[in-house]
């Protein structure tokens, strides 16, 4: 490690990896935006298509709306992909330790990928929530005047718990009318009721997603834990994706090495003696593996996107906790974070995600090899 740091090898590979992930995000982020909007905007009796979403985003936000949340996506991908490959390389080095041949079996790559995906899901979830809400905002109709967006709250507690939210005056007047006929010893019941934010929202109705898209707004209204909303489905998605990605990539890599060995006059004793595959072959195999892994894990990705598109204020979470509210669905659905109402929607946008993951994996691996060749 000391020699790598002295020769600047570690910094070179880190810069090349971060740059390659950025290139992959820049090329495929419009596909990710369309995929996300199809996942969160579709309903059982209405199926959205990419052309409808594209026209709406371009009409409301212009062409730049397709890159909404690009910064959050890039930060999340750099940290998540970095954690994925770091854990995978660490575990595969443990597998290869003491072996005569430098060989990783496909089942070992599968297990190492599953462990790496768990860490990736935990690291990238906060960035994905902020990215998703920025993408949803690009396709949302916002009020034209600032007075429609922001209104002075009637209580400091309202301002703290309902950041950026306009109270529902109709619901408030109805509540006051129902309670006016009751006798009370409280000196000022109306002022006391205003201290409870759910009395101002009407049946606990939360704000829209485009009103709670900034980090401070999310933390103020929903709490710190909201940044990791959809963590269960995210970990399930990334474990499946990483496991299938690395195992299929290793399978294709071994197949290419065996083919190269068969074409040699004197095949080496060990497979590592065949030599490395070409960067083009490695990039194409990575793209194919990414598309296969995206198809296998897409249902969990849809569940995560739909759960992160829900605004859940802190007082609603407190009410659920006090009422001992249990998440509906079977045991597997509860563990993986899938809501029962989304069972028929889990594979919406699968084609866009396969294309996005395939192109992104191809671009990341190809640009990484290209950057390393020019920097070293």
N, C-alpha and C positions, 0 to 999 in steps of 0.2 A: 504493500500500500504506500509506503514511503517513497519507493521509486516511482510509482505512478504519479504521486503528487509532485515530485521533483521534476518529472518530465512533462508535466501538464497534461498527461493522458486522461486523467479522471475529469478535469474541467472540460477538455475537448469533447469527450463523449457525452458529458452532461449537456453542454451547449448544443451539440448535434441532436441529441434526443429531444430537448425542449423545442428546438427549431423545427424538427420534423413533425412533432405533435401539433405545433402551431400551423404548419402548412396543411396538415390533414384536416384540422378544424376549419380553416379558412375555405378549403375546397368543398367541404361537405356540410357546412352549417345551414345553408338554405334547405337542403334535404331534411336535416334534423328539425328545422322550424316547421316545415310542412307536415312531417310525421307527427310531431307533438300536437299541433293544432287539430289534426285528424283524430288523434287519440282522445283529447280532452273535449272536443266539440261534437263528437258523434253520439247518437242515441240509438236505442235498439230499432226503432222504426224509421230511422233516417240515416243513410250512409253518405258520408261526405267523400268527395274525390279531390285529388290534388289540384285540379284546375280551379275549382270553386274557392279553395283556400288561397291559392296564388292570386286570384283576382281580388279577393277581399283584402289581403295584406297589401297589395300594390295600390288599391284604392284608398285605404285608410292611412297607410304609413309610407307608401312609395316603395321603390326597390330596396331601399336601405332597411325596410322592415324585415326582410328575410334574414338580416344579420343582427336582429335584436337578441341581446343576451350573449353576444359573441365573446365578450371579455370574460364573463363568468364561465362560459363553456370552455374557453381556453385554459383558464386557471384550474378548473376542475379536471380537465383531461390531462394536463401536465402532471398534476399531483396524483391523480388516479392511475394513469398509465405508468408513471414512475414507480408507484408502490407495487403495481401488478408485476412488472418485470423484475423489480428488485427482489421481491419475495420468491418469485419463480426461480431466478438464478441462484438464490441462496439455497433453496430446497433441492434443486437439481445438483448443485455442487455437493450437497450432503449425500445424495443418492450415488453420485459417481465416485465418491471418496473411497479409495482402496481397491477399485476395480482395475483390471489390467487394460481394458478398453474403455475409452472415454465415451460411454454410451448411455443414453437415457431411453428407457422403454416407454411405450405409449401409455400404459396405465400409470406409470410414475409421473409423466407429464400431466395426465388428467388430474391426479391428486394434488400435485403442486399448483396447478392452475386454479383448482377450487379454493385452496387456502389463500392464494394470492388475490382471488376475486373478493373474498370476504373483507380484506383490508381495503381494497379499492372501493368497494361499496360504502364503507364507513367514511372514507376520506372525501369522496366526490359528492356525497348526498347534499350538503349545504349549497355547493356551487350549482348543482343541478336544479334545486328548488328556485334559486334566484334567476337562473337562466330560463326556466320554464315560465315563470311569471312575467318576465320581460317579453318572451315570445307571445304569450297570451295577450299582453297589452298591445302588441303590434296589430292584432286583429280585433281589438275592442273599440267600440264607439265611445269616445270620451266626451264629457260635457264641453260645450263651446266656451262657457264663461267661467271665470274663476269663482264667482259667487255660487255657482252650482256645485263646485267641487268642494269648497271649504266653507264651513260655517262656524261661528264662534260657539263653543260648547257652553253649557250652562253650569258646569261644575268642573273643578280641577281633576276629580277622579274620572269623569267622563273623558277629559282630554288625555289622560294617561292610559286608560284602558281601551278607548276607541279612537286611536290616533287617525286623523284624516277622515273620520266618518261623519256624515250628516244625520242627526237624529230623525227618527220617524215621528213627526209631530202628530199624525193621525192616530198612530198607536198609543202615543202618550195621552192625548185627549180622551181616547176611549178608556184607558186605564183609570184616569182621574175621575171620569164620569161614573165608572162602576164602583169606585171606592168612596165617592162623595156621600153616598147614602149611609155609610157605616159610621157609627159613633167611635170616636177615638180620643184618648187623653193626650195624644202627642200635640205639642203646640203648633208645629208646622209640618204636617204630614207631606205636603207637596214637595217641599224642599228636601225632606228626608228621602223620599222616593227617588229623587233625581240623583242621589248618591249611588244608585244601583243601575249599572249600565244596561242590563237586560230589559229594564222598564222603558228604555228609550229606543230600543231597536225593534220591538215588536216580535214576540215569540223567539227571541234570540237570533234573529236573522243577521248574519255577519255581513261585512262589506264585500264588495266585489274584488276579484283577484287583481285587477289593474290598479286598485286603490291601495293594495298592500303588496308592493313589489320591491321596495327598497329594504335593505337590511335593518335599518332602524325601525321602520314601520312593522316589519315582521316580528322583531324582538319585542317592541312595545306592545303590540296587540296580542300576539300569540305566544310570546315567551321564547326562551333560548331553545327549548326542545323542538320547536316548530322547524328549526333549520334541519333537523334530521327526520322530518316527516317522510314516511315511505321507506324507512330504513330496512324493514324486513323484506319487502319486495325488492328493494335495491340490492341487498346482499344476496338474495336468491338469484336475481338476474345476473349479477356479476360473477357469482360462483359458477353458474351454468355456462355463462359466456366464456369466462377464462378457462375453465376446464376443457370445454369442447374446442376452443380456439387453439390452445397449446397442444392438446393431444392430436387434433387433426393436422396442425402444422408440423408436428414431429413425425406423424405418419407420412405426410407428403415429402418431408425432408429425407426420411430414411428411404422412401421409394426412389427418389431422385439419385441418392448416393448409390443404391444398389444397381440402378440402371447404368450409372457411370462406371461402376466396378465391372459390370458385365462387358462393357465395351473396351476395357483395358486388356492388353496382352498378358500382363502378369498382375492379377488382382492382389491387393495387399491382404495381409492377415486380418487386420482390424478395419472396421468401416471408416474410422477417422483418418486412415491413410489414403483414402480416395481423394481427399481434398475438398475445399469448400465449394458449394454450388454458386452459380453466378448470381449477382444482385438482382437481375431481372427475374430469375426463377424463384428466388426467395421472396420477392415482392409479390409475384403472382400467386404463389402458394399462400402467402399471408392474406391476400385479398380473398381468396376462395375460403380459407378457414374463417375469416371474419364474417363472411356472408352466411356460412353454415351456422356459426355460433349465434349470430343475430336471430336467425330463424328459430333456433331452439330455445332462446331465452326471451322471445318477444312478448309472451303473455305476461311475464313479470315486469317488463318495461312499461307496458300499458297500465298495469295496476299501479305502478309507482307514479306515473305521470298523472293519472286521474286523482290519486290521493294527494299529491302536492298541489293540485289545482283547487283544493278546498281550503277556505279560510276558516280556521277554528280558533276563536278568541279564547283567552285564558279563562274567562268566567264560565264559558260553556264547557271547557275541559274540567273545571272544578265541579260544575254541576254533575257531569257524567261520573266523576270520581265519587262524589257524595252519594249518588244514586246507584253506585256499583254497576254502571252500564257495561255490558259485555258486547264485544264486537260480533256481529252476526256472521253466519257461515259455518262451514264444516271446520274440523280441526286443522286440516291441511291449508284451507283458505285463510284461517286466522294466523297460522304460523308464517305463511308466505305473504301476508298483507293483501290478499285479493278480496274485494268486496263481492258478495253474491250477486248484486245487481249488475256487475260488470262481466258476468260469465260469457255472455254472447258478444262482447266487444273486445275480447282480449287479443284478437289477431287483426284488428284494424290497423292499417298502416305498415303491415309487415314487409311489403315490397320496398317501401321507402327506407325502412331501417336496414334491410339487407343490402340495398344499394349503398346506403350511407356507410355502414360498417365495412363493406367490401372495399369501397374506394378509399376510405380513411386508412384501413390497414395497409392497403397497397401503397398509398402515398407516404405513410409514416415510415414503413420499412425502406421504401425506395429512396426517399429523401434523406433518411439516416445514413444509408450506405454512401450516397452521393456526398453528403456533408463530411463524413469521416474521410473519404478519399481526398477531398480538397483541403481539409484542415490538417491532416497528418502528413 
